[in-house]
Amino acid sequence: MRIDDRNLTSVPVESGRTQEAQRANREDGLRSGSGTPSGGGGDQVELSSTLGSLSRALTAYGSSRQSQVSALRAQYQSGNYRPDSLATSRGMVSEALAAGTK
């Protein structure tokens, strides 16, 4: 629908119906299972499976880390915690060297 009202502006004004129709066509194309909007190829991003995998990995990491921290806490509280100073220093030097190459 086009409205020409010379009293308001000198440029013809179109209603928002055109945008609504385009949006409806895109949604219909996506619902039809084509995966892309009708009227041409387009980019598509799917985050749900990727985010699901990331969420599972973070949950697994968090639970294993929590159990390690709990074990270390128990060792420390009982007085049995004996850190390996050689392994700690090697880890610190390796990390510093790796950071220097970046």
Secondary structure as a PSIPRED ss2 file (coil, helix, strand):
# PSIPRED VFORMAT (PSIPRED V4.0)

   1 M C   1.000  0.000  0.000
   2 R E   0.000  0.000  1.000
   3 I E   0.000  0.000  1.000
   4 D C   1.000  0.000  0.000
   5 D C   1.000  0.000  0.000
   6 R C   1.000  0.000  0.000
   7 N C   1.000  0.000  0.000
   8 L C   1.000  0.000  0.000
   9 T C   1.000  0.000  0.000
  10 S C   1.000  0.000  0.000
  11 V C   1.000  0.000  0.000
  12 P C   1.000  0.000  0.000
  13 V E   0.000  0.000  1.000
  14 E E   0.000  0.000  1.000
  15 S C   1.000  0.000  0.000
  16 G C   1.000  0.000  0.000
  17 R H   0.000  1.000  0.000
  18 T H   0.000  1.000  0.000
  19 Q H   0.000  1.000  0.000
  20 E H   0.000  1.000  0.000
  21 A H   0.000  1.000  0.000
  22 Q H   0.000  1.000  0.000
  23 R H   0.000  1.000  0.000
  24 A H   0.000  1.000  0.000
  25 N H   0.000  1.000  0.000
  26 R H   0.000  1.000  0.000
  27 E H   0.000  1.000  0.000
  28 D H   0.000  1.000  0.000
  29 G H   0.000  1.000  0.000
  30 L H   0.000  1.000  0.000
  31 R H   0.000  1.000  0.000
  32 S C   1.000  0.000  0.000
  33 G C   1.000  0.000  0.000
  34 S C   1.000  0.000  0.000
  35 G C   1.000  0.000  0.000
  36 T C   1.000  0.000  0.000
  37 P C   1.000  0.000  0.000
  38 S C   1.000  0.000  0.000
  39 G C   1.000  0.000  0.000
  40 G C   1.000  0.000  0.000
  41 G C   1.000  0.000  0.000
  42 G C   1.000  0.000  0.000
  43 D C   1.000  0.000  0.000
  44 Q C   1.000  0.000  0.000
  45 V C   1.000  0.000  0.000
  46 E C   1.000  0.000  0.000
  47 L C   1.000  0.000  0.000
  48 S H   0.000  1.000  0.000
  49 S H   0.000  1.000  0.000
  50 T H   0.000  1.000  0.000
  51 L H   0.000  1.000  0.000
  52 G H   0.000  1.000  0.000
  53 S H   0.000  1.000  0.000
  54 L H   0.000  1.000  0.000
  55 S H   0.000  1.000  0.000
  56 R H   0.000  1.000  0.000
  57 A H   0.000  1.000  0.000
  58 L H   0.000  1.000  0.000
  59 T H   0.000  1.000  0.000
  60 A H   0.000  1.000  0.000
  61 Y H   0.000  1.000  0.000
  62 G H   0.000  1.000  0.000
  63 S H   0.000  1.000  0.000
  64 S H   0.000  1.000  0.000
  65 R H   0.000  1.000  0.000
  66 Q H   0.000  1.000  0.000
  67 S H   0.000  1.000  0.000
  68 Q H   0.000  1.000  0.000
  69 V H   0.000  1.000  0.000
  70 S H   0.000  1.000  0.000
  71 A H   0.000  1.000  0.000
  72 L H   0.000  1.000  0.000
  73 R H   0.000  1.000  0.000
  74 A H   0.000  1.000  0.000
  75 Q H   0.000  1.000  0.000
  76 Y H   0.000  1.000  0.000
  77 Q H   0.000  1.000  0.000
  78 S H   0.000  1.000  0.000
  79 G C   1.000  0.000  0.000
  80 N C   1.000  0.000  0.000
  81 Y C   1.000  0.000  0.000
  82 R C   1.000  0.000  0.000
  83 P C   1.000  0.000  0.000
  84 D C   1.000  0.000  0.000
  85 S H   0.000  1.000  0.000
  86 L H   0.000  1.000  0.000
  87 A H   0.000  1.000  0.000
  88 T H   0.000  1.000  0.000
  89 S H   0.000  1.000  0.000
  90 R H   0.000  1.000  0.000
  91 G H   0.000  1.000  0.000
  92 M H   0.000  1.000  0.000
  93 V H   0.000  1.000  0.000
  94 S H   0.000  1.000  0.000
  95 E H   0.000  1.000  0.000
  96 A H   0.000  1.000  0.000
  97 L H   0.000  1.000  0.000
  98 A H   0.000  1.000  0.000
  99 A H   0.000  1.000  0.000
 100 G H   0.000  1.000  0.000
 101 T C   1.000  0.000  0.000
 102 K C   1.000  0.000  0.000
